[in-house]
Amino acid sequence: MEFDSSSFIVFLPIVFGAYWLLSGRTWLQNLLLALSSYVFYGWWDWRFCFLMAFSSATAYIAAIVAAPPGRDQQKKERNDTSLTHLLTSECILRRKIAVFTCCAANLAILGFFKYWGFFANEAARLLSSFGFETEMTSLKVILPVGISFYTFQAIGYAIDAYRGSTKPVKDPVVFFAFISFFPQLVAGPIERASNILPQFLSKKTFNYPLAVDGCRQMLWGFFKKLVLADCCALAANNLLDQNEVSASSVSLAAGLICFAFQIYGDFSGYSDIAIGCGKLFGISLMRNFAFPYFARDIAEFWRRWHISLTTWFRDYLYIPLGGSRCGMLKKIRNTFAIFSISGLWHGANWTFILWGIFHAACFLPLLICGKNRKHTDTIAGENRILPSLTDFARIASTFLLVTTGWAFFRAKSASQAFFWIKRIFFDFDFRISTISHAGFTHASVWISAVICCEWFNRRNSYGFARYPKSIFARYAIYMILMTIMLFNFSPRQTFIYFRF
């Protein structure tokens, strides 16, 4: 079930009404959320539910086994000094086996469904280069929607339980509701147990201002998806999918700009809908986007783009590898490892890996010069209506780098991405005849509108957080946005991150 489908328009009010009719009965509310989430997920293919249930079950059991002993158990072991060492060693081994099994099982599921074809083809190609002709088994595997998100959430929970930073929950209903919570199930945010589990365990009463704010954030998310992203998708497809011989530098550059705003409007729009939808149920999800195209360098961009994934890799991979508390060579190694794996997470294709390597290369000068933490506590144009010339230049140059990187993300092959970059930067021509007919003019109107709205809301959590105090002005804006969405005739596009 997709957020922009008629089935969701019926599904959400039913679940919302039933949830608050059960107000005060937390266990029944969680049961309703778990069952509703499985209906939501099974709408694509009911077989996917068994996969998610298995992933959830492995994390649920592993966390209970892998958690450090409680205080009572520790006291008991200390009192029996003859067995202390033996019990401690066995306990540590058991905990490590449990968390390793959970990680291995979930990564095996993810690897099979997402990467089998890619690695099989690459292995066959490698053997062929040594003169061994072979045919690797090719399977027609359907990629389950959102598998990259809920497996990472399950793995993170098990690791946190092993570390002792999260107390494992014993109630399976609460845990399955946590993993499958439908607003963020198929495209994030990738939630942490420490943030969301206490919310499922606490007794909730309906919060009208929070629900209204959630509806407003959902409206802004739908606008970004249905208007900005879908209009930009039409223009990007027209400009980037044309014959390479006739493609001009201007049309390719315009196409990449449209794709940059397509993927932003699509993914951040989904996140706004998810976070807003969570507020309707009294659940606060973590922020996933913080106006990344206002970043002043690549490091700041990655602190603002897909925050839940970036922090996941930081906490569960980058820091265990040594993070920044090591020599420069290891810092560089860790940086390239994280970005490369992040690229591979997005898809089984060399283009995604090259996209990750490109961002690592852009990040590297900041790391070497010690400026990768320069813009952590400030925003562009601090205490100004418009950005300073310096901030504008930094924002523009960062956007140029990011958009160049999107060439690898959008292209069907590495050679096509390199062709686009070569044509734009090294073989430039000014033929602009195709741009207006491709839908770029229409898309640029919505790009400009979203940029302006989000710039004046950049101190807030989303682009429509500030609103007129007048109820008439407020509802007039609501009606205008909904009218634009209803009469926007761009072809409907599936959410991009559903592929991942």
N, C-alpha and C positions, 0 to 999 in steps of 0.2 A: 504494500500500500504506500503510495507516495503522498506527500503533503499537499501537492497541488492537484489531487484527484477528487472526483465527486464522492468516492467511497470514504475518504478521510473526512469530508465535510459532514457526513452522517455519523461516522465512527466517533469523532472527538466529542461532540455534545453528549452522546449516549454515555461514554466512559466518564466524562466530567460530571454529569448529573448523578450517575450511580456512585461515583467516588465520594461526593460530598453528602449524599444521602446516608453513607456509612460513617459520617464524621464522628470521631471519638472511638471508633473500633479499628484501631491501627492494623491489626492482623488481617482483618477482612479487606481493608483498603489495599494492603500490599498484595493479598491474593488476587484481588480484582486487577491491579496493575500488572501482575505477572501473567495472568490469563489473557488480558487484553493485549499485552505486548506480543504474546505468542500468536494471537489472531492477526495482529498487525504484520508480524514478520511472515507468517504462513500465507499471507495474501499473495505473495509472489510465487511461492512453491512450498507446500506443507512439509515436504521432506527436509527443508532447511531447518525446521524446528528441532529435529532430532540432533542435528549437528550442533546447534547452539546449546541444547540441553546437555550434550556430552561434554562440551567445552566448559559449561558452567559447573557440572558435577565434578569434573577433575579438579577445578580450582577450589570448590567448596570443601572437598575431602582433603586435598593437599594442604589447605590453609590450617585446618584443624590439627593435622598431624605435624605440620612444620612450625607451628607457633611455639615460642619459647615456653618452658614450663611455668605454671603459675606460682605464686608465692608459697602456697601450701605445699606443693610438690617439692619446691626448692628446699623448704625447711625440713621436710621428711628425708630428703637425700642427705642434707648436712648432718642430721642426727645419726644416720647410719653411715659412719665414716668408712667402714670397710667396703661398702658398695658404691661410694660416691663416685670414684673415678670411672668405674665400669659403667654405671648408669649414665653418667654424663657423656661418655664416649658413645654409648649406644644411642642416646637421645639425639646427639648432634648428627650422627650418621643417619638416623631415621628421618630427622627433619630435612637434611640435605637431599636424601633420596626422594622424599615427598615433593619438595619444590622443584627438583630436577625433572621428575616424572611429569608434573603439571606443565612445565615449560616445554618439555620435549613433545608431549602429546599435542599441545596447542600449536606449536610451531610445525609439527608434522602435518596436522590438518591444514594449516595455512599453506605450507609448502606444496602439498599434494594438489590442492584445488587451484592454487594461484600460479605455481611455478613449475609444475611437472613438464608441461609442453616446452617451456623456455629452456630448461636445463637438458631435457632429452634432445632437443634440436641442437643445442650447443655442443653436447657430448658427441653426437653423431658427426657434426662438422669438424670437431677436433680430431676424432679418429680417422675421418676421411683425409685430413691433411697429412696424416702419417701413412696413408695408403691402405687403411683398413676400412673398407666399405661395409657399412652396417646400417640397419634400419631399426631405430629405437622404437619401442612400442608407443604408438600415438593414441591417446585416449581423448574422446570428446567429453571433456569435463565442464559442467556448468559451474561458473563461479558464483558461490552463494553471496547474496547481497550483504554488505557490511562485515564480512568475515574478518577483515583486517582490524576492525575496530573492536568487536567484542572479544576476540582472542587476546588482543593486547590488554584490554581491561581486565580479563581473567588472569593473565600472567602477572600484571602489576599488583593485583590483589594478593596473589599467592606469595609473591616476593615480599610485599609489605608485611604480611603475616609472619613470614620467616624472620624478617628483621626485627619484628616486635613493634613496628611503628603503627600497625593496625591490629586490633583485637579481632580474631575470627568470629564471625557470627554463626551461631548454632542453628538458628531457625532457617530451614531451606527456603521457605516462602519469601522471607526478607531477602535472602541472597539472590534467588532467581529473579526477583523483582529488580534488584540492583543491576544485575548483568543485562537484563532484557528490557529495561525501561524504554518504552517505545519512542519518546521524543528524540533521544540521542543514540538509538540503537544502530542505525545503518550508516551514519556518517559523523558520529561524534557529537559533542566533545568526548574524548576518551577520559572517562571520569576516574578519579581516585576514590578508593574506599573511605579514606579519612574525611573526604568532603561530603559524600552523598549517603553513606550507610547510616550515620547518626540521624539524618533527616528521615530515612525510612523507619527508623526505630522510634522516633519521637511522635508524640500525639499532636495532631495538627487540627487547627480550626481554620475555617475559610477566611482568607485575608483579601478583602475587596480591593484595596489599593494595589496590592501585589498582582492580583489577577488582571486588573485594568492595565497595569504596566506590561504584563505579559502579552495581552492582546495587542497593545501598541507595538511592542517589539516584533510580534508575529506579523503584523501588518507591514512593518518596514522590511522584514525578511522576505515576505511574499512580493513586495514591490521590487526589491533587488533581483529576485529570481525571475519573476514573470515579465518584468519590463526591461531592466538593465541587462541581465544575463541573456535572456532569449533574443532580444534585439541585437546584442553584440554577437551572439552565436551565429545569427543569420549573416551579418556582415563579415565575420571572420571566415565562415565557410565559403562565402562567395569570393573573398579576396585571397585566401590561402589555398583553396582547392582548384584554382584555375591552372591552365597549362603553364608549365614553368618557363617555356620559351617566351610566352607573351606577358608573363608577370613582370610588372615594373617594380622598381625599388620602393616607390611611394605606396603602391597598393599592398606590397608585402609588409611594409612598416605599419601601415594602417591596419592591416589584418592582425598583426601581432598585438597592437594596442587594443584592438577590439577583443582579442582572445584574453589579454590580461584582465580586462574588466569583465569578460564573460565568466572566467573562472573565479574571480573575486566575488562578483554578484551572485554566482551560483552557490559557492561554498559558504561564504559568510552569510548569504541569505538563508541557507539551510540552518546554519548555526543560530541565527537570530530566531528563526521559527522554533527550533528545538528548545532554546533557552526560554523563550516566551511561553511555549507550551508547558514546559516544566513548572513555570511560575503558577500556571492555572491549578496545578496539583500541590502547590506549596513546596515545590522542590527547586532549589537554586543550583543550577548547573554552572560549571566554571566558564569563564569567558574564553572564547576561542579565537577571536579576531579583535585587534585593537588598532584599527585604521592603518594597516600595514603600508599602504601607498603614500603615507605621510612620513615614512621612515627616512632618516638622514644618512644611513649607511646600511650595508647588508646585515651587520650584526643586529641593528635595531629592527630591521625588517623581520628577521627570524624570531625576535622576541614578540613580534606583533602578529605574525602569520601562523595559523594552525597551532596555537599556543599549547593545546593539550598534547599534540604529538611531539612538538619540540621539547617540552618539559619531560615527556615520557622517555624519550631517547637520552636526554641529559641525565635523568635520575637512575635509569636502569641499564645504561650502556656506557655513556661518556664518563660519568664519575667512577664506576667500577674499573674502567680502563686506566684511570689515573687522573682524568679530567685535566684541569689546568695546573694541578699541583705536581708538576713533573718538569723535566727538561723540555727545551723548545722542540727537539726532534720528536719526542713523544706527543707533545701537544699537536704538532702538525699531523702526525700519524692518527691520533684520535679524531682530529677534525675531519680528515678525509674519510676515515672509517664511518663516522656518524653520518656525514652527508651522502656518502655512497649507499649506505644501508637505507637511509631515508628515501633516496631515489628508487632503490629496488622495492621498498615497501609500496611505492605508488604503482608499480606495474612491472610485469615480467618482460622487459624490453631494454635493450641497450640505451635507448633514448632517455629513459628515466635515470639510469645510472650516470650517463653523461650530464644530465641536468644536475644531479647531486654533486658531481665532480666540479662542474662549472661554479656552483655556489661555494664550494669549498675553496676553490681558487680565488674567488672574489673576497672571501672571508679572511684568507691567509694574510694579506698585508696588514689588516687591522690587528690580527693576533700577534704578528711579529713585532709590530710597533706598540703593542700594549694598549690599543685604542678600541678594542672590541667591547668594552664596557662604558664607552664614552657617553652614550645617550640612554642611560637606564632610568634616570629620575626626572627627566624633562620631556616636554613635547615640543614639536615644531611650532614656531610663532608664539612662544610663551608670552602671555600678557599683551598680545598684539592681535589686531583684527586680521591683518594679512601677514604672511611670513616675511622675514627680512630677506634681502637679496642673497645673503649667505645661505640661509635655510632653504630658500627656493632652489638655489643651485644644487645643494646637497640632495634635496628631495628629487629633483629632476634627474640627476646623475644616478641615484639609486634606482629610480623607476626605469631608467634606460637599461641598467644592468639586469634588473629583474625581468624586464620584457624580453631582452635578448635571451635570457635563460629559458623563457617560456617557449622559444622556438623548438628546443629539444623536447619539451613536454607535449607540444601540439603536433609535431611532425610525425609522419608514419615511419620514418627511418632516420638514422643518423645522417646519411648523405643528403636527405632533403633538408634537414635542419641546417647543415653546413652550407648548403646552396642558398637558403634564405639569408643567412648571416652574411655570406660573401656578396650576394646581390645588393643587400642594403648598405653595407659599410664599405665595400671595395669596388663595386660596379654600379654606382648610383646613377639613376636617371630620373627625370622629372615628369614622366607620363602619368597624368592624373585622371585621364578620361574615364577609367573604370570605377573610381572611388564612389562617386555620387550614385551611380546605378547599382552598386553593390550593397547599399544600405548604410554606408558609413556616416552619412549626414544625419540620418535618423538616430543611429546609435550614439553619435557624438552629443546629441541633445541630452540624452539620458545620462551619459557619462558626466557631462558638465553639471547636471542637476544633482546627481548623487555626490560628486566631489564637493560642491558648495554646501549641501546639507550636512555632510559628514565633517567638513572642515569646521563649521560652526558648532558642531557637537563633539569635537575631538577630545574635550575634557570629560566626556560622559561615556557610559558603557556601550551605547549604540547610537546610530545616526538619527534617531527620532526621539531621543530621551528628553530633549527640551521641547516644549510645546506651548502654545498660547494659553494663557490663563482663562481667556474668554471661552465659554463653552460653545458659543456659536462659531467662533473662528476655528476652534479645535475640530468640531464635527464637520465643518466645511472642508478642512484639510483631509479628514478621513474620507469624505465622499469623493473628493477630487482624486485621491490615490486609488480608491476602489474603482472609480469610473475609468481611469487610465488603464488599470489592470484588465478590466472587463473588455475594453475596446482596443486593446493592444493585439494586433493581428499577426504577430510574429509566430512562426511555427513553434509549438511546444517542445521543449528539450528535456530529456531525462537529466536528473541531477548528476553532474560529472563524477562526484566522489562515490556514487553508488558502484562504480567499477572497481573501487579499491577496497 
